[in-house]
Amino acid sequence: MERRDDLPERQPLPSEDEGDLVDEPATEESDDPLVASQEGVPWVPPSERVVRPATAGEEGADIAGAATTDEEELEFEDGDDQPLLVRALEALRSSDVTAGDRIRVDAAGSTIWVRGQVESIEVADEILGILGDLDGVTEVVDELDIPSG
């Protein structure tokens, strides 16, 4: 078999050319998986509380795991001393739309769970609107039942 001279020269691989396979490992880290993959640094997932909503027969949401926090991080940003659940219950009690409904409210972090039975979709929308408008609420989980008929 004869050698062809019209073929281009073999180009060195980046690892052969720059030695990047033998360089020191990255010492930086990122909590953004896209940045970590693009820059070749370790990805460290955010370590926030893991909340498991309460199931039937339980009281409130359980904290399945939590990262340690500084004392300053435990205060509300707006300086309010009332926990979110207390503020949510007060907001619902002050509304006449929820007078005859049987609902249960649980809160953890900035998330509120609302479950129970309401008389109509309009009442459910009003309840979700009241809870969603509270300061510090980032998510309202709707587990409301509306009877058919």
N, C-alpha and C positions, 0 to 999 in steps of 0.2 A: 504494500500500500504506500503510495507516495504522498508526501507532505504537500499540502496546498498553501501557497504563500498569499493567496488572496483573502484568507481569514484574518479578522482583527486579532490583535494580541489579547490574551486573557487579562482582564482587569482584576486587581486584587480586591478581595472582600473587604468591607469596612473594618472588620475585626483584625485582618492581616495588616491593613494599611495604618490604622490609628491605634490599634491595641486596646480597643474599648472593652474587650472581653476580660482583660486582666487588670483593668483599672480598679480602684477602690470602690466598694459598693456605695450607693447614695446614702448620705446621712440625713437628708431632709425627708420630710413626710408631708402628705397632703390629705385633707379630709374630702377632697373632690376627686372621685374616681377617674374622671376624664383627664384632669391635670396630672394625676399620678401615673396614668398609663402613657401619656404623651411625653412626660419628662423622665420617666423611668425611676420614680421615687415610690417608696412604700405608701400604700393607701391605708389610712387609719379612719375607720368609720366614726361618725359623730357618736358621742356617748351621752345620750339623753335618756330620760326615764322611759321605761317600757311599761305601758299601761295596758292592763287586760280588763275590759269592761266586766262588770258584775253579771253573773248569770242568775237564773231564778233561785231564790232562797238565800242569796247573799246580800250583804249590805254594802253598797258603794263599789267603786272600782278598786281593784288590787293593783299595787305597784309590783310588777313582776321583776323589776331590776332597776337600779339607779346608779348613776355616777356620783361620786362625792362632789360637793359644791362648797363654795365659800359662803360665809354667813351673809355677805352683801347680796348675793345672787338670789337669796330666798325672799327678799322683799319685793313687793309689787312696784313696778316702774312708776306708777302714778302716785305712790305714797299711800295708797288706800290700805287700811289695816284689816279690812274684812276679806275673808277668803272668797273665792269665786263662787262657791256653792251657795254661801249665805246671800251674796248679792243676787244670784240667779233666782233663788227662792223668793226674796223680797220683791224682785221685779215682777215675778209671776203673780204673787199675792196682790200686788197693787193693780193688776190688770183685771178688769171684770170679765174678760173673755174666757178665763180659765176657771170660773167659779164652780161649774158643775162637773168638771172633768177629773178623772182619776189618772194622774200622771205621777211619774217618779223622775227625779232629776239627780244625776251624779256628775261630779266634776273632778278632773285631775289635770294639773298643769293649766293649760289654756284651752282644754277640750271639755265640752259639756255633752253628756248623754242624756237624752230624754226618751222615756218609754212609758207605755201605758195606753189607755184607750181614750180617744176624744170623739166628740159627736160628729165632726165634719172636717173636710179638708181645709176649709176656711179657718177653723179653730186651730188646726195643726200648723197652718202657715203663720198664723198670728203668734203662736207659742214659739216657733222657730225664729221668727223675726225679733221677738223680744229678747230671746237668749243670744241671738247673733249680734245684736246691737250693743251688748254689754262691753265695757272697756276690758281689754285683756283676753277676749275670747277669739281664738283663731279658727275653731271648728265646732260645729254643733252636729252631733251624730243623732239622726232621726230614727228612732225605733218605735214610733207611735203606730197604734192600730186604729183604723177607722172602720166601724162596723158597716157591713153592706146592708142596704135595704132601706 
